[in-house]
Amino acid sequence: MAAHEELPAGAGQEAIDELGSIRQSIDNIDAALIHLLAERFKFTQQVGRLKATHGLPPADPERELLQIQRLRGLAEEARLDPAFAEKFLNFIIAEVIHHHEKIAGTESANGSAPRAAGARTDVARPVVGTSPDSSATTSPATS
């Protein structure tokens, strides 16, 4: 039990132990998520370098739409709120786009392939999604 958390008067040791065990499981899952995200970003960095080398834009709205639809379906199958899954995906993908833009800028500055014509990074794009209840404000693309 966290040091800052006060024990209720009627809390038995068994409940406290169970709470600690459940929290340890949550901590393990959190660690796994971080490691999975790190692996995912290794691949998206490769994609970003490939796009920059060949002058491809950092964003791919068509792929994003397909990914959002696919992952919303997976969320439904897993009994996870699809709107939450979409927000989470949009957050991750926004960071991927940011990395791709940085890579493209670095590649351009080093004399490598320039950005694709029309690729703009200063404009917020509308949300691309399947859910009218999505509250995301940007629509980053996937790798």
N, C-alpha and C positions, 0 to 999 in steps of 0.2 A: 504494500500500500504506500502511496506517495507520502513523503514526510509532511507535506503541507495539508494533507487531508485528515480531518478530524474523524475519529471513529464515533458512530452513533451509539447511544447508550445501550441499545439492544443488539448490537452487531456481535454475532458469535464468531469465534476463531475460524470455524469451518467456512462461513461466508467470506471472511477476509481472505482466507487461503484460496478459495475458488476465484474470487475477484483478481487476486494476484496472478493466478494461472491464466485466466482469460486475457488479462492485460499483457502477459508475456507472449501469448499467441498473437495478439494484435501487433506487438512490437516486432515479432518475427516477420509477420506479413508486411509491415511497413518497410523493414530492411529489404525484403525480397522485391518490393515495388521499386525501391531506389536502385537496386542492382539491375532490374529489368529495364528501367528507364535509361540507365547508363548504357546498357547494351543497345537499346533502341537508338540512342543518340549517336553511338559509334557508326551505325549504319546510315543514319540521316546525314551525318557529316560526310560520308562517302558520296551520298547522293548530291549533296551541296557542291562538293568539289567537281563532280562529274558535270553537273549543270553549269557551273561557272566556266569550266574548261570549254564547253561546247556552246556557250552563249544562250543557254536556256533560262527562262525566267524562274525565279525562286518559288513562285506559287503555281499550283496546278489545280484550278477550281474543279475541273471534271473529276480528277482523282479524289479530291476532298469530298465531293458529294457522294461518290461511291463508298468511300471509307466511312462517312457518317452513317449512311444507310446500313452498311454491313455491321458496324459496331453497335448501332441502336438495336438491330436484330439480335446480336449476341447478348446485349444487356437484357433484353426482354426474356431471352431463353434462360439467362442466369438469375432472373428475378431481381434485376437491378434497375432502378429508375432510368429509362432511356434518355430523358432530358438531362439528368445528372451526367450520364456517360458522355453525352454530346458536349456538354460544357467542359468536362474534363479533357476530352479529345481536342476541343478547340483551344484550350489552354496549352496543351502540349504542342500542338501544331503551330500555334503562334510563335512559340520558342524555336521550333524547327525553321520556320520562315525567317525569323530574325537571324539565326545562324547562317542560313543560305544567303541572305542579303549581305552579311558580314563577309562570308567567303567570296561572294561575287565581287564585293568592293575590294577585297584584298587581292583577288586574282586580277582585277582590272588595274589596280595600282601597281601590280608587279609586271604589267605588260602582257598578261595572259589574255584569254578570251574576254571580250567585253560582255556586259549584260545584253540580253536579248532586247531588240528594239521594242519599245512600248512597255517594258517592265518597269513599273513604278512602285516605289516603296513608301512614298509620302502620302498615299491616299488610303483611307480606311475603306474596306470593301464591305458590302452588305453580307449578312449571314447567309451561307448556303447550307440549308438543312432541310430536313423533312418534317420538322415539328414546328407548328405555329407558336407553341408555348416556349420555345427556346429563348432564353434571355441573353445569349451571347451577343456581343457587340461587334465582333470582328469575325471575319471568315478566312482564316489562314488556310493554306493548302497543305496537303500532305506531301511527302517526298515522292 
